[in-house]
């Protein structure tokens, strides 16, 4: 049997109102944060809440709110430019999988350089650890906060680039179910089916791991 490996974020915090810990966790990892989010999170007041929690822990922050569709290289480079211009050293991603995937790419490029398309198919390997990333998911489907993969669309070729390397793993995942309450019902249904599909695929995968088998079975039971 081929050996398999399971990678997870260094820290996973789960529970109602765990969002409140974002400032404390960020202070462990850096001194100036870039929040990568979207207009919906801003409208709901969650970006402002994150800024206040970071400020309470002595972490000044700046926000990139340009993620408006599935993640593209344009969003990655815009957020990366802001990260560098403001000399940030920790990233907080707040939103669905698009915000988290964008933040993963920024975290890797900020340290390892190059263009994001160069990392596709392992043509470039991130040799250095990424900028510490705290992922705060607001939907219950992709599980991007706990994977070392990102999917970014190349706007020149219109190719969705699936990139998987350990450097793309968030350092910390804060999973607060309260944040999913603002999700429209049809999106909740769609992301539920998405999560169920992920769990099924993980369980029947040739790369399944005894640890992930337990997670997959538990996920399927909870989703049903």
N, C-alpha and C positions, 0 to 999 in steps of 0.2 A: 504494500500500500504506500502510495506516495505521501511524503510528509506534508502537512498543511500547517499554516500559521494564522493566528488570529490577532489582529491589531485593534486596539481601542484607544480613545483619548486617555490621557494620563489621569484626568479627573472627570467624573460624571456626577452631576448634582441633579437629583430628581425630586419633584414634589411641589405642592401648591405654594405659590408665592416665592419659589426659589429664585425667581428673577431678581429679588431684592438683594441677592448676594453678588451681583455682577461687579459692583464697585470693589468689594473686598477681594474677589478673585483677580480682578484686573490689577490691583495694587501689588499682588504677588508676582506679577509677570512683567510689569512695565511702569512707565511714569507719564505717558501721554498716549491717548487712545484715538484711533480712527474708528468711528461707527459706520458700518456698511449696511444700508437698509434701503427702504423704498418709501414712496409717497403715502402709501396706505398706513404704514407704521407711524409715519409722522402725523397723519391726520387723526389717528387713534390716540395720539399722545404718548406712545411707547418710546419714541426716540427721545422726547423731552424727559421722560422718566429715567431712561438709561443715562442721559447726560447728568441728571441730578444725582443719581446714585454714584456715578463715577466721581463727580465733583465732591460729594460727601466723603469719599475715600481719598481725596487729594489728587485725583487724576483728571486733568483738563482733557477735553475731547473735541474732535471735529467730526462732521458728518458728511458722508457721501450718500445721497439719496437717489441716485440716477438709475438704479435697477428697476426697469419697467416691464421687462419681458423675461423669457428664459435667458440665462446669462450669456453674454457675448464678450468677445475680446475688447470691444469698445469700452464696456463698463469696467473691465479689468484695468485697462490702461488709464482711464480717467481717475479711478479710485487710487491707483498706484501713484499717479502724479500728485494727488492731494496728500497721500501718506508721506511721500518724500518731501513735499513742500513744507509741511507742518512738522517734520522731524518726529513723527510718531514712532512708537516702539512696541505697541500692542494693538491688536485689532479685535473689535467686537462686532460680530455679524448678527443682525436682528431681523428675522423674517423667515420666509420659506426657503426652499432649496436653492432658488436662484441667488438670493443674497448670500447664503452660506457658500455656495460654489464659487461665486465671484470673490469672496473674501479669502478662500483657500488659495486661489490663483495669485492674488495680491500678496499674501503672506509668503509664498514661495518665491515669486519674482523679486520681491523687495530685498531678499538676501542673496539669491542665486543668479539673478539677472536673466537676460535673454528675453525672447518672445514666447508667449504661452504656447503657440503652435509647435515650437521646437521640442516641447516635452511630450508630444503625442507619440505613441508607439515606442516610448523609451529612447527616442533619438537623443534627448538630453536628460540626464539624471541629476536630480537635485542633490548635490553633495553636502550641502550645509543645511542645518536645521532651519525651518521657516520661522518667521515672526510669530510669537505666541498669539494664538487665535482662540477667542472665546465665542462659541456658537450658541445662539439662543433661537431655537426653532419656534415658529409660530403656527406651523401646520403639522399634521401627524402622518405624513406619507413617505417622504423620501429617505428619512433617516440620515441625511447628509452630515448631520452634526457628529456622527460616530463612524464615519468611513474615511478611508484615505484616497477617495476618488473624487474627481470633479468633471463636470461636463460643460464645456465652453464652446459656443458657436463661433467659428471663424467667419467673420463678415465678408472677407474677400472671396472665399470659396463656398460659403454657405454650408460648410461641413460641421456637424456637431462632434467635437473632439472629446472623446472619453479618455481621460488621463488618470492613471492610477499609480501613485508612488507614495511611500510612507510619509514623505515630507508634507503631503497635503492633508494629513490628519490634524484636526483641531486639537489644541492642547487641553481645552476644557469645554465640556458640553453642559449647559444649564438647561434642563428640560422642565419647563413649568407648564403644566396642562392648562392653567388659567389663560395663557397667551393664545391658546387655540380657540377660545370661546368667540372671538371676533370673526372667525372664519365662516363664510357663507355655507349654508347647509349642503349645497350641491358640491362645493369644494371639499367639504368634510367627507362626503360620500366618495368622491373621486380619489382623494388621498387615502381613504380607508382601503379601497380596492388596490391602490398602488402598494400600500404597506403589506396587504395580504399576498400580493404577487411576489414582492421581495422575499417574504418569509417562505413561500412555497419554493421559489427558486433557490434560496439558500439551503433548504432542507434536502433537495434532490440534486444539488450541485456535486460534481465530482471532486470539488475542493472543499466540501463540507468538513467541519471540524467538530469534535465532540461538544465543545463549548457552544458553538453556534447552533448545533442541533437543538440544544435545550432552549436557546433563545428563540429559534424559529418556531418550535412547537408551542412555546408559551405565547408568542406573538399571534399565531393563528387562533389559539383558543381565546385570547383577549379580544381580538378583532371580531370574531364571530359573536 
